[in-house]
Amino acid sequence: MTDTGEAELLGKRVAYIDTLRGLHRRERLIGFLMILAGAAMVLPSRFVAGWPDQAIWVGYGVIALGWMLFIYVIFRRAQWRRANPFNPNV
């Protein structure tokens, strides 16, 4: 393969990977922020004596929802990848 052919193939592969990484970016960010918010609700319970129990349980629930959103994104990206395999001839 010539250098220009290899460069073209590499460019197509990089574009494919960038497309794959960009899928469901908003959902990933929301999931990450939910995990951080849940941790911010649970963490003070270790240091503040009067921290309400409801805030702790809500924090655990928010963390769980954030992880569920992460897992959803992983499955959706895998599904897209199976439906759109890398094809250098396109």
Residue pairs with C-beta under 8 A, 6 or more apart in sequence:
1 9
9 88
12 86
12 88
12 90
13 86
13 88
16 86
20 77
20 80
20 81
23 73
23 76
23 77
23 80
24 73
24 76
24 77
27 69
27 72
27 73
28 69
28 70
28 73
30 66
30 69
31 66
31 67
31 68
31 69
31 70
31 73
32 66
32 70
33 66
34 62
34 63
34 65
34 66
34 69
35 62
35 63
35 66
35 67
35 70
37 59
37 62
37 66
38 58
38 59
38 60
38 61
38 62
38 63
38 64
38 65
38 66
39 59
39 63
40 59
41 55
41 56
41 58
41 59
41 62
42 56
42 59
42 60
42 63
44 51
45 51
45 55
45 56
45 59
